[in-house]
Each structure stands twice: as structure tokens, then as C-alpha cells.
Amino acid sequence: MDAEASPATGAARELRAEAFVAAPPQRVWALLTDLGAMARRSPELVRMLPLKPGGLRPGQWYVGVNRRGPVVWPTRSVVATVEAPRVLAWDTPSSGARWIWELAPEAGGTRVVHRRPVPRALTRVSGLFASALLGGAAGHADELEAGMREGVELLRVAAEGG
């Protein structure tokens, strides 16, 4: 896997991970949009549950149950973009972050890019929570980015049949 880390520092920097997957975009998309299985590809996410009927679509709400050591917390995510088989994105209002998965066909497979920009700023609540319970916002961002790299790698392995 080739992964890139942002040269910027701090909790609000754009986090990024990417890899080439030797599988077609449709196969990668099918795995990516199985939100019930998403926790298997995330070191922090325990479960992702829909809060409204209608399936994966823009405007859908999900609650993510997250865990880091003994600390467990929920996050509400609102699906922003579903463009099969290219882009899946959701916003997490409690943190101010947007989570984006981008798939692009490439010779012999798919380029997968997973990004977490912060369009405006991380919320005060997010910063206080990270400082009080997660060892600091910047350190938690580093952990999130490492987890994103791990998640992209696990998605690659699953898509390639491993």
C-alpha cells in the first residue's frame, strides 16, 4: 500500500490515506458501502447504525459508536454524497469533520483515497473531548490518520479476495 500523510500538522489538518486496489471500482464500492462491516476496517469504530429509514443516501443519519481504550462515545454522521461507484462522504457535526472516500478506475484496478478534511474548524466540543479523554486533539488526529491507513489496507485486502 502506498499512503500519504499530510505535511501540515495539528488536529484540523486534512488527514489522508490512499492505495491502489487490484479490483474494479464496483467491487470496492460494494465493500465500502456495507456500513455494517465498516467497523471491521476501523480501529476506533465499533458500530455504525442508521437513524432514519431509506438506506444509504444523502441526508441519511448514522450514529457511530466509537471506542478508544476504556472511552466509548457516539457520533452522529449525516451522509453528504453518494455517487456510486466514485464518492461516499459524510459530515460529523459534533467534530466539524467530513469523511470522504473517493474511488477512481486505474489500469488493472481502483485508486482509493480516504480523506478527512475539516471544512471550517474542529468544534470546541471535539477539542475539549479529545483533550480530556483522548490525550489531545493533535495526537488523536495522528491516530485517526494511522487508522485510516489501516482501513484502506483492510479494504484493499478484502477487495482483492484476501
N, C-alpha and C positions, 0 to 999 in steps of 0.2 A: 504494500500500500504506500502511496506517496501522500503525505499530509503536509499541510501548510499551517503555520501558526502566524498570527498577525504580528507585525513588528511593533505595533503600538502596545502600550502597557495600560493596566488599570482595568477595573471591573466593567466599564462601559465600552471597552473596545469591541470591535466585531470579532467574534470567535469563528473559527473556520476549520473544517476538515474536508478532505476530498480523496477520492480514489478512482481508479479505473476498475470497472467490473466487467468480467468476460461473460456477459449475459445481456440479452436485449432489454431495452427500457421497459417493455411491458412486464417482463418477469420481475425486474427490480421494483417497479411500481406496485405490483400485486403484493409483494412482501412489505414494502414501505407503508402501504395503506391498510395493512392488517394491524390496526391500532391495539387490538388485544394482545398482539405479540410484541409490541414496541418495548415493553419493559424488559424483555429478554435481550435487547440490544442497548440498554441504558444502565449504567452503574447506579444512577440515582432514582430513576423512575420505578415505582413499584407496580403501578396500575394506571391505566387511562380509561375513564368511563364517560360515555356520552351523557349529557344532562338534558338534551331535548330530543324528540323523535326526528327521524328523517335521514339518518345516516351521515356519512362524511360529505359535507357540503359547506360552502361559505356561510358563515353565520352560526354554524353549529357550535355549541359549547361542550367542552370536555373538562372534567376535573382530573387533574393528575395528582396521584398520591406519590409523594417523594420521600426518600429516606437517605440519610447520611449518618451512619452510626446509630446512636440512640434517638436522633432527632427525626421526627416524622412531621410533614406538613403538606397541606393541599395547595394546589394552584389551579386557577380557572383559566382555561385557554379558549380563545374564540378563533375558529377556522377563518382565515382571511382569503386563501387562494387554494383552489383545487383545479388544476389543469392537467388532466391525465394525458399521457404519462410523463409530464415535464416538471410541474411545480406543485409542491404542497407547502403551505405556510400557515402558521397560526400565531396569534398575539397572546401574550400573557400579561394582562393588565396589571396584576399585582407587582410585577417586576419592571414593566416597561419594555420588555424584550420581545422580539419577533424571532421565531424559529422557522427556518426556510430549508427545504430540501429541493434541490434542482437536479434534474436528470437530463443528460444530453447524449444523443446517439454519437458513437465514435466507432471507427473501424474495429470490428470484432467485439463490440460491446457498448458499454454505457459509462460516461463520466458522471460520477455522483459528487455533488458538492452540498455540504451541510453547513449552514451559516446561522449565526445568532447575532444580528445587529441590534443595536438599541437606538431606534429611530429618533427619540428625543433625549431621554435621560433615564437612568435607572431610578425607580421610585425611592422615596425616602424610606418607606416601609421595608423594601427589599434590602437597602443598605443597612438599616438597623438590625433586621433579622440576620443577615449574613455576619455582621459584626458580633452580635450577641451569641449566635448559636452555631455558626459555620466557620469560625476562625478568621473572618474578614472577607470583604467583598472581592478584593483582587485575588486572594488565594482561592476563593470559591470559583471565580471565573477561570482560573488556571485548571482547576479540577473539572469544570464543565467542559472545557476545550479538550482535555485528555479523554473525557468520557465520550465526547463527540467523535474523536478519532477511533476509539474503541467501537462505538456504534456503527460507524461507516465500515469498519473492517468486518464486523459481525454480519452486516447486511451483505457485504461482498461475498463472504464465505457461504452464506445461505443461498444467495442468488446463483453462485457458481456450483451449487449442489454439494457443498462440503459439510 
